[in-house]
Amino acid sequence: METAKEKRKIGYIRRGLAVLDSVISHVLLFGASLVFLLGFYALWDSNQVRLEASSSQYQSYKPTSDTTDELATFSGFQKLQKINPDVLGWLNIYGTNIDYPLVQTTDNDTYLNKNAKKEDSVTGALFLDYRSSPNFDDFNTIIHGHHMENGVMFGDIDKFVKKAYFKKHRYGTIYYNGEEKGIEIVAILEADAYDSTIYQPGIYGEENRLAYVDNLLSKSLHKRNITLTANDQLVLMSTCFLDVANGRYLLVARITDEVHPNPFDKSNNTPFPYNLFDDSLLGKWLKKIPLFVWYLIIAVLVILLIVLAIILYKHLKRYYEKRKRLKKA
């Protein structure tokens, strides 16, 4: 026969195990809810950063090639220049997300953390090397920009490493000194950020210019069968690639008087969550999922979060009720 003392001891153990089980359940439930919330916040935050730096945020300021209404054509761009006098041009590479204002100041640090409106931003802006001429009258003009996810800023430059992409994307436009010019992509190469044979704006003398071009093309991953001369004007778009210290991708183009039409029907209003996916195999597969299915998934996740919150509330309520009963006993 169990004594009263032993019964009380067993009762304490059972209640202790019940409390421990309840605590573990609460911790696991809370952990699952926290992981879900953190994941959802990470997606939201990533989307906010992308939207903040998306080229669509600047389209109202973009100068266009429509000369039928000069006032309407350039008033937006002039408004941006009033916001930030460092704005001096615009760069657009057809079929990519590169469609941004160009800025320049007295150093190469300011616009690493400020956007084209001179607001603090982790995505920065596309800016001319401080040694380059703001009038684009150098033989070679260097433009810097961050490599960001989802093709933001210069995030699409690494796509040119793929030969098929390089072949398909050839033209763009550049606007400066109140005039729109054409851009023709010549080569894509990898370089070191401290390679002074490349990162030296303003090459003078025909022999030096041709030697500079030969050096560029000798390091190219892909190049077009185009003969560059000492009289050409080159634009070098420079961005980092993350797997190599000081590694840089350089997209080389030449400025032309001919502005080619844009063959790409590019939409800047890609709905959520498609705008979170890149062009990888997984990203392409996720983009094939119908939008209503994504909305259904999001709705289910929200409902699940609400259910988890309700369950957590009930567990906590039951736990505190047990504690009250134990205290009374």
C-alpha angles and dihedrals in degrees: 000000000000116000122230089251092055091048091052090048092051090047091053091049092050092048090047092051090047091051091046091049090049092048092050090049091050092048092049092046092047091047092051091048091048092050090050092049093047091049092049091047091049090054091046093047092048090050091049092052091048092048092047092055098032115126087233088072089066102041094102088062097046118118111227135207091240103115096176091093110028094179093054091041098060107018092091092051092048089051089056090049089054089052090048120011089196089075109105109156151349134251126201125175110193117244094015136086090252101114107125145131117262122228137183136191138164096284142031095238107064098071095045086083104022129071128224090277088056091247121141108269135158089217094059122193140276105268138178117241106264089239093056122096111257088217093060091236093130120104088239125024117193120211120190128202140157121262101234132179121263092029095289116158106341092346092118096057094087089060088072088070086077107083095218091053091047091052094048097047110060112137145048141145137257125198124203139138089023094299135100118226134183126255123211118191110229107172147347120218144165120237144162117261090231097049100125092188087070106025096061113108119205111039113192130198127040094254093050092047094051090047089051091052092048089052092050095048093045088062096043123122091201131005139174126241092255125134111225119204134199088255095059122104113227131201118202114198108200129194136155128253113215104221097063126055110244089357117153137188113216121198108197121203138163126226115241136186090229115084109204119210116256108254093190124090094212120182120203092192101074106163125238127294096020089066089065094062125085128208096271119121090261092047092050091049092050090050089058091064107100116254093239089057090054091049089050091051091049091048091050091049091051091049090048090052091051091048091049090050091051092048090048090050092050093047092050091046091050091047094053091046089054090050091052091050091049091051091051091048 
